[in-house]
Amino acid sequence: MPKVSLDMPSELLNDLKNHVGDEKKFISVADAIRSACRKLLDQLDTIDKRQGRLEGE
């Protein structure tokens, strides 16, 4: 799996970490970021479909 490096404001990272750990939604910060990216891509696909911009359709 490729690795990605990014800069993130500490406030955003701290907020994200509130959802990571035992008994929380995500097992790691990386898991939270992957999930957020997947959700964003799904939302963008929905918008593109509505606007007739998806290829092959």
QUIDA-V38034 format. One record per pair of residues at least 4 apart in sequence whose ideal C-beta (glycine too) atoms are under 7 Angstrom apart, sorted by the first residue. I is the first residue (numbers start at 1). J is the second residue. If there is no record, write none. Layout:
I/J
I/J
//
This chain:
8/12
8/13
10/14
11/15
12/16
13/17
16/20
16/29
16/32
17/29
19/24
19/25
19/26
19/32
20/24
20/26
20/28
20/29
20/32
26/31
26/32
26/35
27/31
29/33
30/34
31/35
32/36
33/37
34/38
35/39
36/40
37/41
38/42
39/43
40/44
41/45
42/46
43/47
44/48
45/49
45/54
46/50
47/51
48/53
48/54
49/54
//
